[in-house]
């Protein structure tokens, strides 16, 4: 099936196009705002374009349609640091080069999630990809505000365990 034969858009595909089209608005030097949400992200060391790439990359590595973008932004905010500036710039250049090798302008301009995943697979053994993927495990899933989305109630020991607290009430599996 070619891209032209595809008729439906998933939320992630639409998000990818929105990011590529500038839906994350740069409203000032180093400031990214989501025009349809009540959150914004200020970057001080890396560029807003680099942060938009990290956000898209985070969504593609751990895709959860039900998790709002603001939680992904919190998860990658730690890369906006002086000691990570060169690492991020080099890694994104590598990611964009992999996208160009597959016929795209750069990573965030790829409209289809499936195509972005192919680019990520091309660099998955790189230190940059592994660092971002590994950082997301704790950066995304350790946010207590995300836990209810997945039905996780937090640690159970201090509350007597899960046996009498609905250990089998998860409805998203």
C-alpha positions as CSV (number, residue, x, y, z in Angstrom):
1,X,0.0,0.0,0.0
2,X,1.4,3.4,-0.9
3,X,1.1,6.6,1.1
4,X,-1.4,7.9,-1.4
5,X,-3.7,4.9,-0.9
6,X,-3.9,5.5,2.8
7,X,-7.1,7.2,3.7
8,X,-7.2,7.3,7.5
9,X,-4.9,9.1,10.0
10,X,-4.1,7.8,13.4
11,X,-3.6,10.3,16.2
12,X,0.2,9.8,16.1
13,X,0.3,10.4,12.4
14,X,-1.7,13.5,12.7
15,X,0.6,14.6,15.6
16,X,3.6,13.9,13.4
17,X,2.2,16.1,10.7
18,X,1.3,18.8,13.2
19,X,4.8,18.9,14.7
20,X,6.2,19.0,11.2
21,X,3.9,21.8,10.2
22,X,4.7,23.8,13.3
23,X,1.8,22.9,15.7
24,X,4.3,23.3,18.5
25,X,4.6,27.0,18.3
26,X,7.8,28.8,19.0
27,X,6.5,31.9,20.7
28,X,9.8,33.4,21.8
29,X,13.4,32.6,22.0
30,X,13.5,29.1,23.4
31,X,9.9,28.7,24.2
32,X,7.6,26.0,22.8
33,X,3.8,26.2,23.3
34,X,1.1,23.7,22.4
35,X,-1.7,25.9,20.9
36,X,-4.4,23.4,21.7
37,X,-3.3,22.5,25.2
38,X,-2.6,24.3,28.5
39,X,1.1,23.7,28.6
40,X,4.3,25.1,27.3
41,X,7.9,24.3,27.5
42,X,10.8,26.6,27.8
43,X,14.2,25.5,26.5
44,X,17.3,27.3,27.5
45,X,20.3,25.3,26.0
46,X,19.1,23.3,23.1
47,X,17.0,24.8,20.3
48,X,13.2,24.6,20.1
49,X,13.6,22.5,16.9
50,X,15.8,20.0,18.7
51,X,13.2,19.8,21.6
52,X,10.4,19.2,19.0
53,X,12.5,16.4,17.6
54,X,13.0,14.9,21.0
55,X,9.3,15.1,21.7
56,X,8.4,13.3,18.5
57,X,11.1,10.7,19.0
58,X,9.7,10.1,22.6
59,X,6.2,9.6,21.2
60,X,7.5,7.2,18.5
61,X,9.6,5.1,20.9
62,X,6.8,4.8,23.6
63,X,3.6,5.5,21.7
64,X,0.6,5.9,24.1
65,X,-2.3,7.7,22.5
66,X,-3.9,8.3,25.8
67,X,-0.9,10.1,27.3
68,X,-0.9,13.8,26.7
69,X,2.1,15.5,25.1
70,X,2.9,17.4,28.3
71,X,4.1,14.2,30.0
72,X,6.5,13.5,27.1
73,X,7.8,17.0,27.4
74,X,8.6,16.5,31.0
75,X,10.3,13.2,30.2
76,X,12.7,14.9,27.7
77,X,13.2,18.2,29.4
78,X,16.3,16.9,31.1
79,X,18.1,16.9,27.8
80,X,17.9,20.7,27.8
81,X,21.2,21.0,29.8
82,X,24.6,22.4,29.0
83,X,26.3,19.0,29.5
84,X,24.0,17.3,27.0
85,X,23.9,20.1,24.4
86,X,26.5,18.5,22.1
87,X,25.2,15.0,22.6
88,X,21.7,16.1,21.6
89,X,22.9,18.1,18.6
90,X,25.1,15.2,17.3
91,X,22.3,12.6,17.9
92,X,19.6,14.6,16.1
93,X,22.0,15.2,13.2
94,X,22.5,11.4,13.1
95,X,18.7,10.9,13.2
96,X,18.1,13.5,10.5
97,X,20.8,11.9,8.3
98,X,19.1,8.5,8.7
99,X,15.8,10.2,7.6
100,X,17.5,11.7,4.6
101,X,19.0,8.4,3.7
102,X,15.4,7.1,3.4
103,X,14.3,10.1,1.3
104,X,13.0,12.5,3.8
105,X,14.0,16.1,4.6
106,X,14.5,15.4,8.3
107,X,12.9,13.3,11.1
108,X,10.1,15.6,12.2
109,X,8.9,16.2,8.7
110,X,8.1,12.5,8.2
111,X,4.3,12.4,8.2
112,X,3.7,8.7,8.9
113,X,4.6,7.0,12.2
114,X,5.5,3.8,10.3
115,X,8.1,5.7,8.3
116,X,9.6,7.4,11.4
117,X,9.8,4.0,13.1
118,X,11.9,2.8,10.2
119,X,14.3,5.7,10.7
120,X,14.5,5.0,14.4
121,X,15.2,1.3,13.7
122,X,18.1,2.4,11.5
123,X,19.8,4.1,14.5
124,X,18.6,1.9,17.4
125,X,22.0,0.6,18.2
126,X,23.5,4.1,18.5
127,X,24.3,5.6,21.9
128,X,21.9,8.5,21.3
129,X,18.9,6.3,20.6
130,X,19.8,4.0,23.6
131,X,20.2,7.0,25.9
132,X,16.8,8.6,24.9
133,X,15.0,5.2,25.1
134,X,16.5,4.4,28.5
135,X,15.8,7.9,29.9
136,X,12.2,7.7,28.8
137,X,11.6,4.5,30.9
138,X,12.0,6.5,34.1
139,X,11.3,10.0,32.7
140,X,7.9,9.1,31.4
141,X,6.7,6.2,33.6
142,X,7.9,7.7,37.0
143,X,5.5,10.6,36.7
144,X,2.8,10.0,39.3
145,X,0.3,12.0,37.1
146,X,0.7,9.3,34.4
147,X,0.0,6.3,36.6
148,X,-3.8,6.6,36.7
149,X,-3.9,6.6,32.9
150,X,-2.4,3.1,33.0
151,X,-4.4,2.0,36.0
152,X,-1.4,1.9,38.3
153,X,-2.2,2.9,41.9
154,X,1.4,3.3,43.0
155,X,3.3,1.2,45.5
156,X,1.1,-1.0,47.6
157,X,3.2,-2.1,50.6
158,X,2.3,0.9,52.7
159,X,-1.4,0.4,52.0
160,X,-1.5,-3.3,52.8
161,X,-0.8,-4.7,49.3
162,X,-3.0,-5.2,46.2
163,X,-5.0,-8.2,47.3
164,X,-7.8,-6.1,49.0
165,X,-7.3,-3.0,46.7
166,X,-8.4,-4.2,43.3
167,X,-5.4,-6.1,42.0
168,X,-7.5,-7.4,39.2
169,X,-9.4,-4.3,38.2
170,X,-7.2,-3.3,35.3
171,X,-9.4,-2.8,32.2
172,X,-6.8,-1.7,29.6
173,X,-5.1,-5.0,29.1
